[in-house]
Amino acid sequence: MAPHTAPQTAMHPAPQAAPALNPSVKIERVETFAVALPTRRSFGVSGGAVAVAGQPSLRVLVKVSADGVHGWGEATPIPAWTYETAESIVTTVDRYLAPAIVGRPAWNLDAVDSAFDRAVNRGFTIGAPLAKSAVDVALHDLLGRAAGVPLGVLWGQRRSETIELGWIVSGQSPAEAGDSVAEGSDAGYRAFKVKIGLHDEDTDAAVVAAVRAHAPTAPVWVDANQAYTVDAALRMARRLDAIGISAFEQPLPANDIAGLRRLREHSPVPVALDESLRHPTDLATFVRLEAVDVAIAKVQRSGGLTLSRRLCSLAEDCGVRLMGSGLTDSDLGLAASLHLFAAYGINTPVDLNGRQFIDSPYATETVRVEKGVAQVPDSRGLGVEVDESVVRALAVDVLEHRA
């Protein structure tokens, strides 16, 4: 599929010398590519399927150009998790976000964020966070490439060189959960995140217990993706505490602030918030109401790296512990998250599970992951070289009319 702007010459995978970015340089072009990536295995959350074995996984890649320099970002359409689809992300970027920022200085990320809010404003949530994130990340990549430095150097902030990843256990019976732990252990993973809320309470508890039995000393945390009521979550929290689970992620609906406050007060397991924290002001609300133990940093959910850095800094300043998560990203999103988590020194295992479920054939130079540990990229920008010819070959027209 051709992008929704005039076509350009394919980008070569080998990095080229980057010119310095003059502060007067303006954003010239924003392009979207919906790409069908190979799926390694199925993956589900309480809302439904995220990846299905045998079917391609759609991602929307965004390319931003300014003065001969390009940057890339990624959005992960998961209607089972949020309201943005591949179609809505493409049209939001093409018809609203791109016109709002073309012609603006490429360096002024704060002005870009303000322009985004004028183009697609916030309601209770941030307003098209996945679409905004893809453009914001692409701009960060562009700025790092123009300066010839990785994002940590651009920010003046990197506290770690590696990030430990957690292996995801999702949707299985207790017996299958044990097999999944064994597979992750064989691949070198030493921490496990369990998706719950996919079954009744007893089965959910049995799945978590099976993971603990097969990984008796490993860090294990669970994620309900908003599946429970307060009473059910309290019952589950007591069962989780008995087997040494380290965190209970998003047990209640994102907007159930009163319920989350009650749960946090009575839960023996720390309550971590993900879907509840779209914008830094959301975290401020939960802090004031004493309704959060742990804040999950997630680039796409928070509309990109600009707002994610604000949220992480606020959590630090308020004494709220940070954990990290992704959105089954391909390698562009994986790299963006690693730079963010390294900047804030997140030292607990994180859920960046893209490599477990999908492939990124468009990436040449990219993130190195060995035995469940990811190296934070140290080349310019995100540290992922994109072969645009492969992007174009994988592109599909998600706006095509179907009978």
C-alpha positions as CSV (number, residue, x, y, z in Angstrom):
1,M,0.0,0.0,0.0
2,A,1.3,3.4,-0.8
3,P,1.4,5.9,2.1
4,H,-1.2,8.6,2.2
5,T,1.2,11.2,0.9
6,A,3.3,11.5,-2.2
7,P,5.7,8.4,-2.5
8,Q,9.4,8.8,-1.8
9,T,12.5,6.8,-2.7
10,A,12.8,3.7,-0.4
11,M,15.0,4.3,2.6
12,H,18.2,2.2,2.6
13,P,18.8,0.0,5.7
14,A,22.4,1.2,6.2
15,P,22.6,4.4,8.3
16,Q,23.7,7.5,6.6
17,A,25.6,10.4,8.0
18,A,23.1,12.7,9.7
19,P,23.2,16.4,9.3
20,A,22.8,18.6,12.4
21,L,19.3,19.7,12.8
22,N,19.0,23.5,12.5
23,P,16.5,24.8,15.1
24,S,14.7,26.5,12.2
25,V,14.0,23.2,10.4
26,K,10.3,22.5,10.1
27,I,8.5,19.2,9.9
28,E,7.9,18.5,6.2
29,R,6.0,15.3,5.9
30,V,4.2,12.7,8.0
31,E,3.5,9.3,6.4
32,T,1.6,6.3,7.7
33,F,2.1,2.6,6.7
34,A,-0.2,-0.1,8.1
35,V,1.9,-3.2,8.0
36,A,1.0,-6.9,8.4
37,L,3.7,-8.5,10.6
38,P,4.2,-12.3,11.1
39,T,2.6,-13.6,14.3
40,R,4.6,-16.1,16.3
41,R,1.9,-17.3,18.7
42,S,-1.5,-16.4,20.0
43,F,-2.0,-13.9,22.8
44,G,-5.1,-12.9,24.6
45,V,-6.2,-10.5,27.4
46,S,-9.4,-10.3,29.3
47,G,-11.0,-8.1,26.6
48,G,-10.2,-10.5,23.7
49,A,-7.4,-11.5,21.3
50,V,-4.3,-9.5,20.8
51,A,-2.5,-11.8,18.4
52,V,-3.7,-14.9,16.6
53,A,-1.3,-17.6,15.4
54,G,-1.6,-18.0,11.6
55,Q,-3.0,-14.5,11.1
56,P,-0.8,-11.4,10.5
57,S,-0.6,-8.8,13.3
58,L,-1.3,-5.2,12.2
59,R,0.9,-2.3,13.3
60,V,0.9,1.2,12.0
61,L,4.3,2.7,11.3
62,V,4.7,6.4,11.0
63,K,7.6,8.2,9.2
64,V,8.3,11.9,10.0
65,S,10.7,13.8,7.7
66,A,12.5,17.1,8.1
67,D,15.4,18.5,6.2
68,G,16.6,15.2,4.8
69,V,16.3,13.4,8.2
70,H,13.7,10.8,9.0
71,G,12.3,9.3,12.2
72,W,10.0,6.3,12.7
73,G,7.4,5.5,15.3
74,E,4.8,2.8,15.8
75,A,1.2,2.3,16.9
76,T,-0.3,-1.0,18.0
77,P,-4.0,-1.2,17.3
78,I,-5.6,-3.5,19.8
79,P,-9.4,-2.9,19.9
80,A,-9.6,-5.6,22.7
81,W,-7.5,-3.3,24.9
82,T,-8.4,0.2,23.8
83,Y,-10.7,2.0,21.4
84,E,-8.2,2.7,18.6
85,T,-8.2,0.5,15.5
86,A,-5.8,0.4,12.6
87,E,-8.3,2.4,10.5
88,S,-8.7,5.1,13.2
89,I,-5.0,5.4,13.8
90,V,-4.3,5.9,10.1
91,T,-7.0,8.5,9.6
92,T,-6.3,10.3,12.9
93,V,-2.6,10.7,11.9
94,D,-3.3,11.6,8.3
95,R,-6.2,13.9,8.6
96,Y,-5.8,15.5,12.0
97,L,-2.3,15.2,13.6
98,A,-0.1,15.6,10.5
99,P,-1.9,18.8,9.3
100,A,-1.6,20.2,12.9
101,I,2.2,19.8,13.0
102,V,3.6,20.1,9.4
103,G,5.5,23.3,9.2
104,R,6.2,23.5,12.9
105,P,9.8,23.3,14.2
106,A,10.9,19.7,14.5
107,W,12.6,20.2,17.9
108,N,9.6,21.7,19.7
109,L,8.0,18.6,21.2
110,D,6.0,20.7,23.7
111,A,4.4,22.7,21.0
112,V,3.6,19.4,19.1
113,D,1.9,18.0,22.2
114,S,-0.2,21.2,22.5
115,A,-1.1,21.0,18.7
116,F,-2.2,17.4,19.2
117,D,-4.5,18.4,22.0
118,R,-6.1,21.1,19.8
119,A,-6.5,18.6,16.9
120,V,-7.9,15.7,19.0
121,N,-8.7,16.9,22.5
122,R,-8.8,15.0,25.7
123,G,-12.0,13.9,27.4
124,F,-11.7,11.6,30.4
125,T,-8.8,9.9,28.6
126,I,-6.0,11.4,26.6
127,G,-7.6,11.3,23.1
128,A,-6.1,9.0,20.5
129,P,-3.0,8.2,22.5
130,L,-1.8,5.4,20.2
131,A,-1.9,7.7,17.1
132,K,-0.3,10.5,19.0
133,S,2.4,8.2,20.4
134,A,3.5,7.0,16.9
135,V,4.1,10.6,15.7
136,D,5.8,11.7,19.0
137,V,8.2,8.7,19.0
138,A,9.0,9.3,15.3
139,L,9.9,12.9,16.2
140,H,12.2,11.7,19.0
141,D,13.9,9.3,16.6
142,L,14.3,12.1,14.0
143,L,15.9,14.4,16.6
144,G,18.2,11.8,17.9
145,R,19.3,10.9,14.3
146,A,19.8,14.6,13.5
147,A,22.0,15.0,16.5
148,G,23.8,11.7,15.9
149,V,23.0,10.4,19.4
150,P,20.7,7.9,21.1
151,L,17.7,9.2,23.0
152,G,19.4,8.8,26.4
153,V,22.1,11.2,25.4
154,L,19.5,13.6,23.8
155,W,17.7,13.6,27.2
156,G,20.8,13.6,29.3
157,Q,19.3,10.8,31.2
158,R,20.2,7.1,31.2
159,R,20.5,5.1,34.4
160,S,20.9,1.6,33.1
161,E,22.2,-0.2,30.0
162,T,20.1,-3.3,30.2
163,I,16.4,-4.0,31.0
164,E,15.2,-7.4,32.2
165,L,12.1,-8.7,30.3
166,G,9.3,-10.8,31.7
167,W,7.9,-13.8,29.9
168,I,4.1,-13.6,29.4
169,V,1.7,-16.4,30.3
170,S,-1.7,-15.8,28.8
171,G,-4.9,-17.7,28.4
172,Q,-3.7,-21.2,29.3
173,S,-5.1,-23.9,31.5
174,P,-2.9,-24.6,34.6
175,A,-1.1,-27.4,32.7
176,E,-0.5,-25.2,29.7
177,A,0.7,-22.4,32.0
178,G,3.4,-24.7,33.3
179,D,4.5,-25.5,29.8
180,S,4.7,-21.8,29.0
181,V,6.9,-21.2,32.0
182,A,9.2,-24.0,30.9
183,E,9.4,-22.5,27.4
184,G,10.3,-19.1,28.8
185,S,12.8,-20.6,31.2
186,D,14.5,-22.4,28.3
187,A,14.7,-19.1,26.5
188,G,16.5,-17.6,29.5
189,Y,13.7,-15.6,31.0
190,R,13.8,-15.4,34.8
191,A,10.5,-13.4,35.5
192,F,6.9,-14.1,34.5
193,K,3.8,-12.0,34.1
194,V,0.4,-13.8,34.1
195,K,-2.7,-12.5,32.4
196,I,-5.7,-13.2,34.5
197,G,-9.4,-12.3,34.2
198,L,-9.8,-14.7,31.3
199,H,-11.5,-17.4,33.4
200,D,-13.5,-17.7,36.6
201,E,-11.7,-16.8,39.8
202,D,-10.8,-20.4,40.7
203,T,-9.3,-21.1,37.3
204,D,-7.4,-17.8,37.3
205,A,-6.0,-18.6,40.7
206,A,-5.0,-22.1,39.6
207,V,-3.2,-20.7,36.5
208,V,-1.2,-18.3,38.7
209,A,-0.4,-21.1,41.2
210,A,0.8,-23.3,38.4
211,V,3.2,-20.5,37.3
212,R,4.5,-20.1,40.8
213,A,4.9,-23.9,41.2
214,H,7.1,-24.0,38.0
215,A,9.0,-20.9,38.9
216,P,9.2,-21.0,42.7
217,T,11.8,-18.3,43.1
218,A,11.1,-16.0,40.1
219,P,9.5,-12.6,40.2
220,V,5.8,-13.1,39.2
221,W,3.2,-10.5,38.8
222,V,-0.4,-10.6,37.4
223,D,-2.4,-8.4,35.1
224,A,-6.2,-8.5,35.1
225,N,-6.7,-5.8,32.4
226,Q,-9.8,-4.3,34.2
227,A,-11.5,-7.7,34.5
228,Y,-12.7,-7.7,38.2
229,T,-15.1,-6.0,40.6
230,V,-13.7,-4.7,43.9
231,D,-14.9,-7.7,45.9
232,A,-13.6,-10.2,43.4
233,A,-10.2,-8.4,43.2
234,L,-10.0,-8.4,47.0
235,R,-10.6,-12.2,47.1
236,M,-8.0,-12.7,44.4
237,A,-5.5,-10.4,46.1
238,R,-5.6,-12.6,49.2
239,R,-4.9,-15.7,47.1
240,L,-2.1,-14.0,45.2
241,D,-0.5,-12.8,48.4
242,A,-0.4,-16.4,49.7
243,I,1.8,-17.5,46.9
244,G,4.2,-14.5,46.8
245,I,2.9,-12.4,43.8
246,S,4.7,-9.1,43.6
247,A,2.0,-6.8,42.0
248,F,-1.6,-6.9,41.0
249,E,-1.9,-4.9,37.8
250,Q,-5.1,-3.0,36.8
251,P,-7.6,-5.3,38.6
252,L,-10.5,-2.9,38.1
253,P,-12.0,-0.7,35.3
254,A,-9.8,2.2,34.5
255,N,-12.2,4.9,35.7
256,D,-13.3,3.1,39.0
257,I,-11.3,5.5,41.1
258,A,-13.3,4.9,44.3
259,G,-13.0,1.1,43.8
260,L,-9.2,1.4,43.3
261,R,-8.9,3.5,46.4
262,R,-10.8,0.9,48.4
263,L,-8.8,-2.0,46.9
264,R,-5.5,-0.3,47.5
265,E,-6.4,0.3,51.1
266,H,-7.2,-3.4,51.8
267,S,-5.2,-5.4,49.2
268,P,-2.2,-7.3,50.7
269,V,-0.6,-7.1,47.2
270,P,0.6,-3.8,45.7
271,V,-1.9,-2.4,43.2
272,A,-0.4,-1.3,39.9
273,L,-2.2,1.0,37.5
274,D,-1.9,0.8,33.7
275,E,-5.1,1.7,31.8
276,S,-6.0,4.2,34.5
277,L,-3.0,6.4,33.7
278,R,-3.4,7.8,30.3
279,H,-2.1,11.3,31.1
280,P,0.2,12.6,33.9
281,T,-2.8,14.4,35.4
282,D,-4.4,11.0,35.9
283,L,-1.5,9.9,38.1
284,A,-1.8,13.2,40.0
285,T,-5.4,12.4,40.8
286,F,-4.7,8.9,42.0
287,V,-1.8,10.1,44.1
288,R,-3.9,12.8,45.8
289,L,-6.6,10.1,46.5
290,E,-4.0,7.6,47.8
291,A,-5.3,5.1,45.3
292,V,-2.1,3.8,43.7
293,D,0.9,1.8,44.8
294,V,2.7,1.4,41.5
295,A,2.5,3.3,38.2
296,I,3.0,1.4,35.0
297,A,5.1,3.4,32.4
298,K,3.7,2.6,28.9
299,V,4.7,4.7,26.0
300,Q,1.7,4.2,23.7
301,R,-0.9,4.4,26.4
302,S,0.4,7.8,27.4
303,G,0.6,9.3,23.9
304,G,4.3,9.0,23.4
305,L,7.6,9.7,25.1
306,T,7.0,13.4,25.9
307,L,4.1,12.7,28.2
308,S,5.5,9.4,29.4
309,R,8.6,11.2,30.7
310,R,6.3,13.7,32.5
311,L,4.4,10.8,34.1
312,C,7.6,9.0,35.2
313,S,9.1,12.1,36.7
314,L,5.9,12.8,38.6
315,A,5.8,9.2,39.9
316,E,9.4,9.6,41.1
317,D,8.7,13.0,42.8
318,C,5.6,11.5,44.6
319,G,7.3,8.4,45.8
320,V,5.2,6.1,43.6
321,R,7.1,3.0,42.4
322,L,7.5,2.6,38.6
323,M,7.1,-0.6,36.6
324,G,7.3,-0.9,32.8
325,S,5.1,-2.3,30.1
326,G,4.5,-2.3,26.4
327,L,1.7,-3.0,24.0
328,T,3.0,-6.1,22.1
329,D,5.1,-3.6,20.1
330,S,7.3,-4.5,17.2
331,D,11.0,-3.4,17.4
332,L,10.4,0.3,17.0
333,G,8.1,0.4,20.0
334,L,10.4,-2.0,22.0
335,A,13.3,0.4,21.5
336,A,11.3,3.5,22.5
337,S,10.2,1.7,25.8
338,L,13.7,0.6,26.6
339,H,15.0,4.2,26.3
340,L,12.3,5.4,28.6
341,F,12.7,2.7,31.2
342,A,16.5,3.1,31.2
343,A,16.2,6.8,31.7
344,Y,14.2,6.3,34.9
345,G,16.2,3.3,36.1
346,I,13.3,0.8,36.2
347,N,15.0,-2.2,37.8
348,T,12.1,-4.7,38.0
349,P,11.3,-7.0,35.1
350,V,9.1,-5.3,32.5
351,D,6.4,-6.6,30.1
352,L,7.8,-5.8,26.7
353,N,6.5,-8.9,25.0
354,G,6.6,-8.1,21.3
355,R,9.4,-10.5,20.5
356,Q,7.5,-13.3,22.1
357,F,4.5,-12.9,19.8
358,I,5.4,-11.1,16.6
359,D,8.4,-10.6,14.2
360,S,9.8,-7.3,12.9
361,P,11.1,-8.0,9.4
362,Y,11.4,-4.3,8.6
363,A,14.2,-3.8,11.2
364,T,17.9,-4.3,10.2
365,E,20.1,-3.0,13.0
366,T,17.8,-3.3,16.1
367,V,17.5,-4.2,19.8
368,R,19.5,-7.1,21.1
369,V,17.7,-9.5,23.5
370,E,19.6,-12.4,25.0
371,K,18.3,-14.7,27.7
372,G,15.4,-12.4,28.6
373,V,17.6,-9.3,28.9
374,A,17.4,-6.4,26.4
375,Q,20.3,-4.1,25.7
376,V,19.3,-0.4,25.6
377,P,20.3,0.7,22.0
378,D,23.3,3.0,21.8
379,S,23.1,4.1,18.2
380,R,21.4,7.3,17.0
381,G,17.7,7.9,17.7
382,L,15.8,4.9,18.7
383,G,18.6,2.7,17.5
384,V,16.5,0.8,15.0
385,E,17.3,0.9,11.3
386,V,14.2,0.6,9.2
387,D,14.3,-0.8,5.6
388,E,11.5,1.2,4.0
389,S,11.4,-1.2,1.0
390,V,10.3,-3.9,3.4
391,V,7.8,-1.6,5.1
392,R,6.2,-0.9,1.7
393,A,6.2,-4.6,0.8
394,L,4.3,-5.4,4.1
395,A,1.9,-2.5,3.8
396,V,-1.8,-3.1,3.5
397,D,-4.7,-0.7,2.8
398,V,-6.8,-0.8,5.9
399,L,-9.2,1.8,4.5
400,E,-10.1,-0.4,1.5
401,H,-13.9,-0.8,1.2
402,R,-15.1,-4.3,1.8
403,A,-18.4,-5.8,0.8
